[in-house]
Amino acid sequence: MLKVKIPMLHPQVKEAKIVEWLKNTGDNIEKDEPLLIIETDKTTIELDSPTSGIVDKILFIAGSDITNNDILVIINEN
């Protein structure tokens, strides 16, 4: 099981917002496949999966505010 965290954002950016999940619980995902879209006050970022597996648990819903190092999703690795 891999706990996927939000990557470290720019030092001046303290939080971001989840715009959209591109995968749902139970979906298969491949390494480097788009997982979700987040938005900061400066840009919109598409985050890719760091591993292949099955999306086990999404910990924040779309629209949620997130901060550096929040765990976003748990992936059961293949």
N, C-alpha and C positions, 0 to 999 in steps of 0.2 A: 504494500500500500504506500502510495506517495501522497504526501500532503503538499499541495501546490499553493505557494504563497504569492502575493503580489510582489513583483520585482521592485527593487529599490527605485523610487522615482527621483526626479531631480531634487536636490537638497532643499530647495525653496518650496517644493510642492509637498504639502502635508497630507492631503487626502485626494481621493479620486471617487468617481461614481461608476458603478456597473451599468453600462448602457444596455447590453444585450448578451445573453448566453447563447452561444452558437451550438452547444451540445446540451443534452438533457441527461438526467440520471438514467443509467442503464444503457446509454449509447456507447458504442465502440469509438475509440479515438486513436489516431496514429500520431507518433512523434512528429512535432512541428506542424500539426494540423491546427487551424484556428479554433480556439476554445471559447473565448469571450471578448467583448469589446468594453474597454474602460475609457473614461473621459476625465481629463483634468481641466483646470482653468486655462491651460495653454494648448492642449492637443487631445486628439482621440487616438487610442492605441489598441491594436488588435493583438491579444496575447495568444501565443501558440502553446500547445501542450508540450511539456518537457519529456514526455514518455508515451509509449503506446499502452493501451489497456481499455478498461471499461470505467466510465464515470460512475463512481460509487455514491458520492454524496456532494451536493452543492450546498455550501454553507451560507451564502448570501443571495438574496433575490435581486433581480434587475431593479435598478433605482436605488439600491443601497449605497451608502457612503462607506468607503474602505480606506484604510491607512497602510503605510509601509509595514510589510511583514505580516499582514492579516492572512490567515489560511483561507483560501477561496473555495477549494474543491479537493476531494479525495479521489484518487484514481487507483483502481486495482490494476497493477501492472501485469502484462502478459509475459 
